[in-house]
C-alpha cells in the first residue's frame, strides 16, 4: 500500500516525558525476535519486547529515547513492526526508565549494534549530564553498563567514531575527551583535546574523517579523528542583519549535509558541508574545510538544534528558544511549526517523521503522512496551547535583548572578586546580560552561553539579594508604622536566627517581634521542621516513626543548589540542581535528632545537689554552690524555652558548670548528660563539644564523653543519653565535618561492638539512629569506601536479628539510602531478607510505613 503524503508536516502524536523541560532526544531502531507474522506486539512489559522460539524471525520497530529535568532516561517503543507499508498510525508506549545520573541529562547518543552470542545484537546508548559524567546503557535490559568519569564540568554532548570505535565527548571544562573501547567492551579515556578556551558545546564526527567542535569562544575547531591532531580553527564573524546578537554567537549544534549532486545557485546546501546552529540566531553553512558558504536567517532567538533531513531535497530543520521548528528547503524556510516552549533537540524517525524535545515536558512527532496525522480535535487543542504560550511570551517580551538588565552589576565589578568554583553570576556589559562562571583553578571569570529562559531564571535568582548577599528567598515584611523591609533567607536556615539578625539590624523593631517574624518566615517558606525523634515516644512530625508527612520540602526557586542537610551555603546562580529523591523515605535528606525536653532533668539535679549538700557525700563528689546551680538553671532555661528554634545565647561558663555534674556518681550524673543532649542542638552549644575544659584534662568534650560513656560498661541511662548526644551532633554541618574527620571510623567500630549486645529497646533505638546519622554525615562530608562497607555490613546484619519495628524502620532507611548513594553496594543487598522484615512486624502500628519503604526500595533495586 502506498502512503498518501503532503508537502507539509503536521502533528502526529505527543509523548509526555516529565515535568519541566525535555532536554535530550534520540531515535533508534529496536530489533527483536518475532514469533509470528503479526504486525504488532504488546509493549506493556517492563523490558523491551523479545520473544524466542524455533520459528522466530528478527523484526524491528521504531524507538525513542528522551530525558528531562528529572535525570531519568525513558524508552518509548512503537507498537507497530516496521514493514514496507508503514502508513498506519503508530502508538508509542513507555517500556523502560533508567536512572543513574544525579542531574539533568543533556544529550543522548546511540552506539552501533554489536554482535552477541544470541541472534539479537546488543543495543546501547550513551547519555551526557550536568553531573560531569557519561553513562553507557543496555537498552535491552535497561541497565547501567558503565560510568565514564573524567570531565570536571558539565558534559554537553558526545559523538561516536564508528571507524575507530570510540566516543568523543565535549564539556564545559573546555576539553574534548576521546574514550577508546577496550577488548572487554569498556570505554577509557586515551586522549584529551584542550585547545578551546571556554566551554565546548557541540561536536560532529564528519564522514570525511574530521571531528568538528564548537565552543563559547566563537570558534569552530577541526581535529583529525584518527590521531586527534588539530587541523585548524575558524573564528565566527558577525552576520549582516544579526550584528547586535553576535555576542551570543557560540555553536550549539552541528549537522552534516552531504552533497546533493545538484547545482542550486544561492543556497549553498547542494555543495554539502557542515551546518552550525549558533546562539546569535544564525545558521552557518561551512564547507568541510570550514570556509563559510552561506547563512540562514529566520530564527528570533538562540538556536539549539539543527538536523539534516534530505540531501537530495537539500532539506534540514532547526529549532530553539523562539519555540519554532523551521523546515528549510533549498536555502529558505518551507514551514515553521510552533511549539509551546523552547525546542531543545530534534531528530528523525526511520519513516521520515520528525521528533522534537520541548520545554513543556513533551516529545512531539510530526508527519507528512495523512494516515499518521493526529485527529482534528487533538490538533485544535494543541493550537490553543500554542496561542496561549504566544500571549505569555508577548507579555514577558522575547529575545535576550528584552531582558531588563538595568539592576544588574557591571561586569567590571567582578574583576576584583572571587567566588565558589563553578559559580555563575549574571552581569551587564554594553547593555546586554552576560553569564560569567568562576574557575577556582584559573582564578578567573569566563563567559558561558545560556538560553533566554536560563538567563531569565538566573536574573530572577540574582534578584534575591539583600545588601549584596544572595539568598534563596527574599521576603517582604511590613514593619511597625507601615515601613517596608526585606529579609533574606536560605532553605534550611533557622528562622529564629534569621529573625534575630533582622531585628538586631533594625533598632526601630522591638525584640518582642521575634516570634512573629520567625513564624512569618516559616509560613512564607512553607517549610516544616525537620524529622524529630522523641525520648519515650516519637514526637509529632517524626515521619520515620508513625504516619508519613505527605508534604515534601519545597524546591528552591533559584538556580542555586539546596543543601538538604539542614544548613545552606548559597552559591548564587549555579546551574546545577539537587539530586532527585528516589522515595519520600530515602535517601535521607537531613540528620535525625532527639530534641524532647524533659523538665525533670533540672528537678533531678536540684534534688541530687541538695542531697549532696546536706549529707556527707562520696569521696570526690562536690555539690554545686547556689550560684553554680543558678548557672545550670539558666542553661537549661535557654535550652528548654527556645529548644532548637530560637536564636539565643548561653550564659558565660554555662557548659563548664554543667560538666561539674558529671563528677557525680554513675547513678547521679545522667541528668547532666541529658542537658548535653540538648546542648548539641543549640547553634552555640554545639561548638562546646570541640573544646577542652578543666574536667576533660586537655581532651575535647566529645573525646571525653566517648571514652567515658560510649561503651558496654556504662550504665543504661549513660549509654542511651550519650548515644543520643552523638546523634544530635550530626544536625549541624560543623558537627558532621568534625565527626567525619576525626571520629567516623572509630565510632562505626564501637557500634559494631555495641549493637549486637542485648540492650533495652530505648538504647537500641538510640544506637540505630546514630548509625543512620553517621551514614548521612559520611555521605554529606566524605568518607572512605572502607567505612562505607563497614556501615553497610553492620546495617544488613541488624536486619537479620532486629525485631523492634522502630529500629527496623531506621535500619531500612540506612540500607536504602546507601544503595542509592553507592550503587556498587547493590549486589550485597539481600532483597529476600528485606522482604521478610515486613512480615516480622505485621502487628506494629508502623507496619504500613515499613512496607512502603520496602516497596520503594524493591522498585529502585529492580531499576538498577
C-alpha angles and dihedrals in degrees: 000000000000121000122238106231134183131206094246133062121239134184113282105170145342123221117197108220110167147322110287126006128357100218104172133045138170136167125214143168114250117210120204140158116264119199096193142033092256115133094219142043137199113260098184095107122101094246135048111284115264124158130182137201138132090268095048121137128190117255134174138218134181121265137191128203118198137170134187142177095304091071091238123133111217128196123208123187130194117243090222126084112230114253134154088268105065100154096118122097113263127222118206119207130196105245104165146015124202124198125186108112119090094208142031118313111235103184142013124203130180120227118215118267114267128209116254136182090265127068089258123078121234112258118206139166136191126224129198123206149185086249090078093249141106120212128202112214134198106226094195096058097020089234134144109248104178142353115221108210126180109090116104097208143020114331103222104184147335139212133195128232105208094189095059094025094232139128126233117202130189125210145182086244085083094249140108113212128200117214112199120203115239127215090266092053101255123127122234132178112258101159138031121196111205108172097110117091098205140024116322112223109170141037137183128186100207125211086236092069094258128124114214121200128186126196145174091268087079093248138122113210127196125212134182106251093212100050105014090234115152113252101184148308130242122199117214118239131207115270123222109256093025102054095122091056096051091102086073094048101129120135111251101173141010132206130180118229112199116215111271096207091235126114101225110169120226104008096076089202093106090067092059125220139129126325116209120195108206138193093240090073092258131119110207124200114208130185115244086266089054097253109149109247103173144327134231121216129190109094116104099205142017116330114221105175141028126179132181114235110177131359093196093052092038091233134153137156134224137185141177151135095333089070093238128122106207122203110207125200125180092342102314137082110268096178140358120209114200120218131193091239143012117307108233102177140000138196143165132247119225091254092059097260117137129234128206131187109214136198092238093070096262137118110209130201120211124194143179091205110103092208092058098045118115122256117274092248091057092047092049092050090049092051090052089052091051093048090052089051091051090054091050091051091049091053091051098039121239137241129045090271091064094065113115101238097164093106095048121105117249117261090242089065089073096053092091098034135086132200145182114305109271094014114149123209131184118227137162125248124177091343098310135100114253128188114214126190124205121227114198091193094056096028092225144108118244127192117242127187120242130179121255091258091050090049090051091049091049091047090052091048093049090050087068094086133123118192089348095306120121120231136177090238136013111205123200115223127191107221131200113298093024097289118155121226135179121217122193118212136171125213108264094029119134101251093210092054089049091048093048093052089048092053092046089055094052116054092189092064113080126226090243088073092066098098093043094051093046094050091047089054091050091049092051092049092044086213117148121212117272123265113290130199118212129210106234096013135004113278120241110277096031098136090185093060111045133351116359122247107244093206114092121208110273119259118245114259092215135068089248115110118250119229100217092191093091100268125074128212107194117224102177117228101354105162095221125102129214122265108273117242117252092206137002085248102046154077091036112253100196142359119284117234142196104223103154110136114219109197088194089074093073091041090053092050089051092049094047092044092052090050092050090048097049100045137036107285126216115272112287094014116122128185119229118258116241091257091049092050087049090057091050089050090052091050091050091045091055092049095042099046098039100029109174098325108068135072105238142145130235121232118261113274088007097134093043090053094049089052090062087073089062088071089067120099120289092258091052108042099069094093089061090050088053090055089051088054089060091040089063089062095053117096090228098031094059090067090061092070091066095051131082124239133189089261093054093053098221097325123105117260089248093056090047094053094047094047094046104037112014099087140079094265093064118099118262094254091047095050093044096049096043090048090052090048090054089047091053092050087071091068096084125053089232090061094045092050092051092046093050093046100047113008116025101095093041093049092049090055090048089052089052087059097042104042099060091053119095110259142159114280092247091056093046091049089052093049093047091049090052090052090052092050093046090055090049092047092049092051095047096044104027133264139184126269087241091059090045090054093048092051094046093047090049093049093049091048090053091056089059095059108017114108102164106104095216091052092044091055093052092047090050090052089050094051094043093048092051093050090052093047096041112031090182087077093062095096089056094053109109101211092177090058093046091052090054091054091071091054092050094059101041093128095051121107088229095051089108091055093048091049091051091053091049092049092051092045092049091050092048092046090053091051094056 
